[in-house]
Every structure is written in C-alpha cells, then in structure tokens.
Amino acid sequence: MTIRNSYRLFSTASSTVRKLPPGFDKAASFPKEHHSQEAKKWKRFSLAFGLVVAGVAAYLFPKELEHHEVYIPPEYPFIDRKVKEPRFPWGNEPLIGTPYDRVRRSEQD
C-alpha cells in the first residue's frame, strides 16, 4: 500500500470528522429555511425600492412637463428664397475640361 492510499484510508476512517446535522444544505452553513427567509427578505426590499423609485418618478414627471419647452426652430427670412443658379462667364459647364467633353456636351443639347 502506498503512502497516498494509506493517508486516504486513515483520514476517512477517523471518527473525528464533523458531520452536518440533518436539514442543512451541504453547500452552505445555514439551513434551507434561512435561505427561503433571505430570499423573501430581498424580494421585499426590491419591491419596496421599486415602489419608491416609481413614486418619485410619478411625483417628478408632471413637474418636468411644466417646465418643458417645445422646440420651435427659428424662422430665417432667406429660407423661402429660391436658390439661383450661379452665372459664370463660361456658362453652366465646368471650367476645366477637355475639348472632347465640350463637344460631347454640345451634341447632347
């Protein structure tokens, strides 16, 4: 028998190993009743907090609406004017272009 196996055998065979009483969850040191009580407590806290936040929002929302200003865009006098096409000395054609482009444009007209 190796040392490792003998250590396992004697460590589990001793009577000094503490065992949890029945009704306890092995994953935690509190009984299951405690877990359900804590869950109920935090559910109440969450509900109370949600109600407080909803109450504050319901109280502040109408006050914010009183001070809310509707955005009206400013009216500029030049918006209604038509945009005029610029008059260039060389016409509405681009200033820089090849003679081929000029001939082609004149044929399209």
Long-range contacts (C-beta under 8 A, 24 or more apart in sequence): none
